[in-house]
Amino acid sequence: MKITTITNLEFGKMVQAASQKLNQRAEFINSLNVFPVPDGDTGTNMSLSMASGAKYEREETSTKVGDLASALAKGLLMGARGNSGVILSQIFRGFSKAVADKESLTANDLAAALAAGAQTAYKAVMKPTEGTILTVIRKAAGAGKEAVKTTDDICEVMDAVVTAAEAALKSTPDLLPVLKQVGVVDSGGQGLTFVLEAFSDSLSGKVDESQDYVPDDAEMDSMIDAAHHQSVQGQLDPNDIKYGYCTEIMVRIGDGKLVDHKFDYDTFYEYLARLGDSLLVINDDEIVKVHVHTEHPGDVMTWGQRFGALIKV
């Protein structure tokens, strides 16, 4: 079946299929989680993040794919959890900006949007590490750009994207020694590969549309509680973890102790970079979200309050 255009209907089905697949495979992804810290929650975090994005997308009434992509990105920003969830949100932030105002998407549009997503994700990370979700999106996007040189069939383009993502995922242990140490692929990369596979399956009609998955708040809470389990994390030495607190805050910009209207990203970022590692700072015009591994979570929260009101910790 040849598809040359993604309409609002197809895009919505793609997003819901991705949310469904991440929910179904969350525990498997959790079991792979060893980098950047072996806390066993990547699958839960990515599933919850995508579920939030899917909820916003589903509630958007516009028929423009550009508006639906913007809603998806907003939902991912608001619901992003953990390192991989935040990076996933940045992939779709870049994606959404590339398709802004578009009624529908061609194969070229889709390939360009994936490339923009990869670029945005790399820029969001303080020290980009290969062998992670970043490698997978970069390789997948590159394959998409190559594929559109010879076809306008979106299904064929997505086949190329998925094939490249799977190959990149398989190579992650060769790029990141900690993965090879315990014999797993990167958990965030696996989650993203599931997302891309779901997109492809949705477009080719392989997804059961009656199984759309958008959890309510109670289901999300139960997923968080269920995230504790034993897996390959037991093979790693916790003493190797330099910063013990995975800290996340969300700030509504404005009326802070340092700024009252305009957000200065560089000033905000540079101070936090001194407090730990795995730093991610993402924002739109209203909200800034921080993910960082640190020994000083209180300092992170205090800094956030200088720019606005803490709305989630």
Secondary structure by P-SEA (a helix, b strand, c coil): cccccccaaaaaaaaaaaaaaaaaaaaaaaaacccccccccaaaaaaaaaaaaaaaaaacccccaaaaaaaaaaaaaaccccaaaaaaaaaaaaaaaaacccccccaaaaaaaaaaaaaaaaaaccccccccaaaaaaaaaaaaaaaacccccaaaaaaaaaaaaaaaaaacccccaaaaaaccccaaaaaaaaaaaaaaaaaaccccccbbbbbcaaaaaaaaaacccccccccccccccccccbbbbbbcccccccccccccaaaaaaaaaaccccbbbbbcccbbbbbbbcccaaaaaaaaaaccccccc
